[in-house]
């Protein structure tokens, strides 16, 4: 006997629009309305099935009605209500899964620190994909595109699943309406919503990063990664993927996959699973560092000590100073061209051996760092 879902809260959490999308994707047709319900039918003659779905969730008996929907679907699909409930709960979202693979994961558990790191880095990878979906770049600094950061805030962590160790994230997707509903003659030409472009970019970028690692291993050059940037393989993505592989742990591989939302067509000709082996981790990490170092960084906050000055004749016109500052964990000399007021502040800081801070665009040319368009150089008070 198959289990019957009786969890009132789980039934109440279902959304009518997601149930409708699930039914339409599986060939059910709208057959009019009955009071506060939409009737869906499938089949004909003696094999005709019928289900009535509430048009809203604010009815007192909504959980009971959803239980009836589950029972009807279980009879037609010959599947358990529990499995159908899980599918209904994610019908309006692309489901991103990150799966660790390894013999050590036979019981489906990992150390707490490993699990926490995997979740944190999956967030970074999704943010990197969202940034690349907005505008592909080799590196995204502190200021990320607004639509990317807002997208990440809408993500939801899903329930854990069996199968090695799996982290599941739900990425809500706006539904595609039919021509009749949308009022357009060419719905296939409608652009995909941003959230769908993100999950597509995730798969393309991860596959491009994987292939670039294989090519870079053979050629010993950064070029494959530079070419992969356009597909979404930014330094941020490579860094996140390298960390998710947990190279200092005994896991064999990482699999990223996407289960497409049922409320719009799945992308064509796009692999839904990307597998990266632990051997790729050092190549991805090295590429991330180099792409990051070569890319200009907007809104970079420089902080350090003034170690070089022009002669004092620059006090009235400004001049160039050199600041000893930490960049990516290393101390570097950074040239900063300042106006007269900021130059005088830098001169004071040099005399007091005080730290300074300044905001600008960090650029690396060869081995030389430069902070361009500097703003608001200030002395950092002693604590």
HURA-V420174 format. One record per residue. PHI is phi in whole degrees, -180 to 180 (* if undefined). PSI is psi in whole degrees, 0 to 359 (* if undefined). Layout:
# HURA-V420174
PHI|PSI + PHI|PSI
This chain:
# HURA-V420174
*|130 + -82|149 + -68|148 + -109|130 + -74|122 + -124|8 + -76|106 + -59|318 + -67|321 + -64|321 + -70|321 + -67|333 + -75|345 + -67|146 + -110|129 + -53|321 + -67|328 + -72|321 + -63|318 + -62|317 + -63|319 + -60|313 + -65|314 + -62|322 + -66|340 + -108|20 + 90|6 + -77|144 + -116|144 + -70|130 + -126|44 + 92|183 + -120|150 + -129|96 + 62|240 + -92|18 + -125|152 + -104|129 + -93|132 + -118|140 + -131|157 + -149|140 + 88|184 + -151|170 + 52|232 + -76|353 + -110|19 + -78|128 + -113|150 + -138|136 + -137|138 + -112|125 + -112|129 + -58|143 + -83|352 + -153|167 + -107|8 + -97|24 + -96|148 + -63|322 + -96|21 + -56|313 + -59|321 + -64|318 + -65|322 + -69|328 + -63|323 + -66|321 + -61|314 + -60|315 + -62|318 + -64|317 + -66|322 + -62|322 + -68|317 + -72|315 + -87|347 + 55|44 + -126|167 + -74|149 + -62|328 + -64|316 + -65|319 + -67|320 + -59|318 + -64|319 + -67|320 + -65|325 + -70|342 + -118|15 + -63|334 + -101|21 + -144|144 + -73|135 + -105|112 + -95|127 + -121|134 + -115|119 + -122|121 + -82|139 + -121|134 + 171|155 + -63|335 + -75|356 + -107|27 + -61|329 + -94|5 + 75|18 + -123|157 + -136|161 + -56|148 + -56|317 + -63|322 + -66|317 + -64|317 + -64|320 + -65|320 + -62|316 + -64|315 + -63|316 + -76|332 + -65|323 + -60|316 + -62|320 + -66|319 + -68|323 + -65|318 + -62|320 + -68|323 + -66|320 + -63|316 + -69|328 + -67|330 + -75|313 + -167|111 + -59|132 + -147|159 + -70|330 + -154|140 + -114|120 + -82|209 + -62|318 + -89|103 + -91|157 + -56|138 + -59|317 + -65|334 + -72|314 + -68|325 + -68|324 + -61|314 + -62|325 + -66|337 + -87|350 + -69|152 + -130|138 + -81|123 + -87|177 + -69|150 + -67|158 + -131|159 + -77|158 + 113|88 + 55|235 + -131|121 + -123|129 + -105|130 + -119|130 + -124|134 + -98|126 + -113|96 + -57|140 + -128|133 + -68|139 + -73|155 + -94|122 + -87|155 + -73|166 + -56|321 + -64|319 + -78|322 + -87|341 + 75|30 + -127|146 + -83|343 + -130|70 + -63|332 + -67|343 + -89|353 + -65|133 + -67|145 + -65|146 + -66|161 + -56|317 + -63|326 + -72|323 + -64|330 + -67|312 + -68|327 + -65|317 + -65|324 + -57|310 + -68|317 + -66|316 + -66|318 + -65|319 + -65|319 + -65|320 + -65|318 + -60|311 + -66|323 + -65|323 + -64|319 + -64|316 + -68|319 + -66|327 + -63|326 + -82|324 + -98|337 + 70|25 + -126|163 + -84|347 + -51|316 + -59|324 + -73|322 + -62|322 + -73|335 + -82|350 + -58|319 + -63|336 + -86|355 + 111|4 + -86|70 + -77|170 + -58|322 + -63|317 + -66|313 + -60|318 + -64|317 + -65|317 + -65|319 + -60|318 + -69|323 + -67|335 + -72|349 + 45|62 + -61|338 + -91|10 + -115|161 + -86|46 + -101|142 + -82|323 + -162|168 + -125|133 + -116|127 + -107|133 + -143|161 + -132|128 + -100|119 + -75|142 + -59|147 + -85|2 + -96|7 + -160|158 + -61|146 + -74|147 + -61|143 + -88|148 + 57|41 + -133|117 + -60|136 + -93|356 + -132|132 + -124|125 + -111|128 + -122|131 + -90|161 + -63|337 + -64|338 + -78|342 + -57|309 + -64|327 + -68|318 + -64|317 + -65|319 + -66|317 + -63|320 + -60|316 + -63|316 + -72|319 + -63|321 + -65|316 + -66|329 + -85|348 + -97|137 + -61|146 + -122|113 + -76|153 + 53|41 + -83|129 + -96|104 + -83|133 + -142|125 + 175|202 + -113|141 + -77|119 + -119|356 + -149|140 + -138|152 + -71|175 + -70|165 + -69|351 + -66|346 + -81|358 + -61|329 + -95|343 + -120|352 + 89|175 + -178|191 + -106|134 + -119|162 + -117|129 + -115|131 + -88|110 + -140|158 + -86|127 + -133|116 + 54|42 + 83|3 + -126|148 + -87|126 + -129|157 + -93|126 + -123|125 + -85|137 + -135|121 + -90|120 + -117|154 + -76|176 + -60|314 + -64|314 + -69|327 + -64|320 + -65|323 + -65|321 + -66|322 + -63|318 + -62|315 + -62|322 + -64|317 + -66|327 + -92|358 + 53|43 + -101|152 + -75|152 + -127|160 + -133|148 + -158|141 + -104|138 + -175|196 + -108|111 + -83|127 + -130|139 + -115|125 + -122|110 + 66|240 + -104|5 + -100|132 + -101|144 + -142|137 + -101|111 + -98|157 + 52|50 + -66|147 + -137|133 + 62|51 + -63|132 + -141|152 + -84|134 + -87|118 + -63|147 + -67|142 + -82|*
